[in-house]
Amino acid sequence: MNMNQIINMVVRMFMRKVINKGVNAGIDYATRRGAKNGETGAGQGDLSQGAKDTGRRARQAAKAMRKIGRM
């Protein structure tokens, strides 16, 4: 294994972690839309729970796609 391959491997590992954090942060931000300071109005509890579930499923789908892409 030459030096170029080692550097590429380290850069890919770093970029994967950074991109994953960015994707997760974006999904979390999108699921929290409409709520200010963690507060929800009356009747929005179900909506925010549904948004959280959707965000969780989106993260799982993104994780599965990354796993498939590595094969």
C-alpha positions in Angstrom: 0.0 0.0 0.0 1.6 3.2 -1.1 1.3 6.6 0.6 -1.3 7.9 -1.8 -3.7 5.1 -1.0 -3.2 5.6 2.7 -3.9 9.4 2.4 -7.0 8.7 0.3 -8.3 6.2 2.8 -7.9 8.6 5.7 -9.5 11.5 3.8 -12.5 9.2 2.8 -13.0 8.2 6.4 -12.9 11.8 7.6 -15.3 13.0 4.8 -17.7 10.2 5.5 -18.0 11.3 9.1 -18.4 14.9 8.2 -21.0 14.3 5.6 -23.0 11.9 7.9 -23.1 14.5 10.6 -24.3 17.1 8.1 -27.0 14.9 6.8 -28.2 14.0 10.3 -28.1 17.7 11.3 -30.2 18.7 8.3 -32.8 16.0 8.9 -33.0 16.9 12.6 -33.5 20.6 11.6 -36.2 19.7 9.1 -38.1 17.6 11.6 -38.0 20.5 14.2 -39.4 23.1 11.8 -42.2 25.1 13.4 -41.2 24.5 17.0 -39.3 27.3 18.7 -37.1 26.5 21.7 -38.4 22.9 21.8 -42.0 24.1 22.5 -45.0 23.0 20.6 -48.4 24.5 20.6 -51.6 22.6 21.5 -52.4 19.8 19.1 -48.9 19.8 17.5 -47.6 16.9 19.6 -48.8 14.3 17.1 -47.4 16.3 14.2 -44.0 16.7 15.9 -43.9 13.0 16.8 -44.8 12.1 13.2 -42.0 14.4 12.0 -39.5 12.7 14.4 -40.5 9.3 13.1 -40.1 10.5 9.5 -36.7 11.9 10.3 -35.7 8.6 12.0 -36.8 6.6 8.9 -35.0 9.0 6.6 -31.8 8.5 8.7 -32.2 4.8 8.5 -32.7 4.9 4.7 -29.7 7.1 4.3 -27.6 4.7 6.4 -28.9 1.7 4.3 -28.0 3.5 1.1 -24.5 4.2 2.3 -24.1 0.6 3.3 -25.3 -0.6 -0.1 -23.0 1.9 -1.9 -20.0 0.3 -0.1 -20.6 -3.1 -1.6 
